[in-house]
C-alpha cells in the first residue's frame, strides 16, 4: 500500500502502526500495577525507530487528531500483558477494547467495540469517515494492562479517500 497522507504507525510494507507509550510514562498506575485511566496513549516519532506520524497529529494526551477530513482505514490490535493460554481463565470475560471519536464532544461516537472473548488479543479494522479536528480515543477495560511490545499492540489510521 503506498504511503498516503494521514498515517500513524511503524514503517513496514503495507502497514502503518503506532506503538503504545511505555507503561508509567503516560498512563499512571497504582503500586499494584493497575491502570487508573481507561484510555490507551500512543506515541509516534522518527526518534522511536519504526513509529511515525504522517498527516495526523498526536495531542499531549497521546490521542490521535485528524488534520484532513476523508474516509480512513482504522486498524488496531491490543495484546494483554502477562496473558497466555494458561492464564486465560483468570482474565475477566467481559474485557473490551473500544475505538471512538472523543472530541469534539458534539461528534462523539463509538467506531469499534471489540471483545477479547476470554483470550489475550483483540484486533480489527474498518473504513470510516472522519472530519478535520476529530480526536480518536482507544479505551481498554480497567484494570487490564496492554502489552508494551510494538509488534503486539498497535494502532493505525490511513487516509484512503479525501
C-alpha positions as CSV (number, residue, x, y, z in Angstrom):
1,X,0.0,0.0,0.0
2,X,1.6,3.3,-1.0
3,X,2.2,5.9,1.7
4,X,-0.6,8.5,1.9
5,X,-1.5,11.5,4.0
6,X,-3.0,10.5,7.3
7,X,-0.9,7.6,8.5
8,X,0.3,6.8,12.0
9,X,2.5,3.8,12.8
10,X,5.6,1.8,12.2
11,X,7.1,1.9,8.7
12,X,6.6,-1.7,7.4
13,X,5.5,-2.6,3.9
14,X,1.7,-2.1,3.6
15,X,1.2,-1.3,7.2
16,X,1.1,1.8,9.4
17,X,1.4,1.4,13.2
18,X,1.9,3.3,16.4
19,X,3.4,1.9,19.4
20,X,1.9,2.2,22.8
21,X,3.7,4.6,25.1
22,X,5.7,3.0,27.9
23,X,3.6,2.0,30.9
24,X,4.4,4.6,33.6
25,X,5.4,7.4,31.2
26,X,1.9,8.5,30.3
27,X,-0.6,6.2,31.9
28,X,-0.4,6.4,35.7
29,X,-0.6,3.1,37.6
30,X,-1.2,2.1,41.2
31,X,1.6,0.4,43.1
32,X,0.0,-2.9,42.2
33,X,0.4,-2.1,38.5
34,X,-3.2,-1.4,37.7
35,X,-4.0,1.5,35.3
36,X,-6.0,4.4,36.7
37,X,-7.2,5.7,33.3
38,X,-9.1,3.6,30.7
39,X,-7.5,5.4,27.7
40,X,-4.5,3.9,25.9
41,X,-2.0,6.6,25.0
42,X,0.1,6.3,21.8
43,X,3.3,7.7,20.6
44,X,4.8,8.2,17.1
45,X,8.1,9.8,16.1
46,X,11.1,9.0,13.9
47,X,13.1,9.1,17.2
48,X,11.2,5.9,18.3
49,X,12.5,3.9,15.4
50,X,9.7,2.3,13.3
51,X,7.0,4.6,14.7
52,X,5.9,7.7,12.9
53,X,3.0,10.2,12.4
54,X,2.3,11.5,8.9
55,X,-0.7,13.8,8.1
56,X,-2.2,13.3,11.6
57,X,-1.1,14.6,15.0
58,X,-0.8,13.2,18.5
59,X,-2.1,15.5,21.1
60,X,-0.4,15.9,24.5
61,X,-2.5,13.0,25.9
62,X,-1.4,10.6,23.3
63,X,-4.7,10.7,21.3
64,X,-4.8,10.9,17.5
65,X,-6.2,14.1,15.9
66,X,-7.3,14.2,12.3
67,X,-5.9,17.1,10.2
68,X,-7.9,16.4,7.0
69,X,-11.4,15.1,6.6
70,X,-12.0,12.0,4.5
71,X,-12.5,8.2,4.6
72,X,-9.9,6.5,6.7
73,X,-9.0,2.9,7.4
74,X,-8.5,2.2,11.1
75,X,-6.7,-0.9,12.3
76,X,-5.9,-1.8,15.9
77,X,-4.5,-4.8,17.7
78,X,-4.1,-5.0,21.5
79,X,-2.5,-7.9,23.3
80,X,-3.0,-8.1,27.0
81,X,0.2,-8.0,29.1
82,X,1.1,-11.2,31.1
83,X,-1.5,-13.2,29.2
84,X,-1.1,-16.7,27.8
85,X,-3.3,-19.7,27.2
86,X,-2.6,-20.9,30.7
87,X,-3.7,-17.6,32.3
88,X,-6.8,-17.1,30.1
89,X,-9.2,-18.4,32.8
90,X,-8.0,-15.6,35.2
91,X,-9.0,-12.8,32.7
92,X,-12.4,-11.1,33.1
93,X,-14.7,-12.5,30.5
94,X,-16.0,-9.0,29.6
95,X,-12.7,-7.4,28.7
96,X,-13.3,-4.9,25.9
97,X,-11.4,-2.6,23.6
98,X,-13.1,0.4,22.1
99,X,-12.1,3.0,19.5
100,X,-14.2,6.1,19.1
101,X,-14.3,9.8,18.3
102,X,-14.0,11.5,21.7
103,X,-13.6,15.1,20.5
104,X,-15.3,17.3,19.6
105,X,-18.0,16.3,22.1
106,X,-20.8,17.0,19.7
107,X,-19.4,14.5,17.3
108,X,-18.6,11.8,19.9
109,X,-19.3,8.2,18.7
110,X,-18.0,4.7,19.1
111,X,-16.4,3.3,16.0
112,X,-15.3,-0.2,17.1
113,X,-16.1,-2.3,20.2
114,X,-14.1,-5.5,20.5
115,X,-14.2,-8.4,22.9
116,X,-11.2,-10.5,23.9
117,X,-13.6,-13.5,24.2
118,X,-11.6,-14.8,27.1
119,X,-8.4,-14.7,25.1
120,X,-5.3,-12.4,25.0
121,X,-5.7,-10.5,21.7
122,X,-8.4,-8.2,20.2
123,X,-7.9,-6.9,16.6
124,X,-10.0,-5.3,13.9
125,X,-10.1,-2.8,11.1
126,X,-12.7,-0.7,9.4
127,X,-13.3,2.1,7.0
128,X,-14.9,5.2,8.4
129,X,-15.4,8.9,7.5
130,X,-13.6,11.3,9.8
131,X,-13.8,15.1,9.9
132,X,-10.9,17.6,10.4
133,X,-10.4,18.0,14.1
134,X,-11.8,14.6,15.2
135,X,-9.8,13.1,18.0
136,X,-9.7,9.3,18.2
137,X,-9.5,7.6,21.6
138,X,-8.8,4.0,22.4
139,X,-10.1,2.5,25.7
140,X,-9.3,-0.8,27.4
141,X,-11.3,-2.2,30.2
142,X,-9.7,-1.4,33.6
143,X,-7.6,-2.7,35.2
144,X,-6.2,-4.7,32.3
145,X,-2.7,-3.8,31.0
146,X,-1.8,-3.8,27.3
147,X,1.5,-5.2,26.2
148,X,4.1,-2.5,25.5
149,X,5.6,-4.6,22.7
150,X,5.0,-2.7,19.4
151,X,4.5,-5.9,17.5
152,X,1.7,-7.0,19.8
153,X,-0.1,-3.7,20.5
154,X,-0.5,-1.1,17.7
155,X,-3.0,1.4,16.2
156,X,-3.0,2.8,12.7
157,X,-5.1,5.2,10.6
158,X,-4.6,5.8,6.9
159,X,-6.5,8.2,4.6
160,X,-7.9,6.2,1.7
161,X,-10.2,8.8,0.1
162,X,-10.2,12.6,0.6
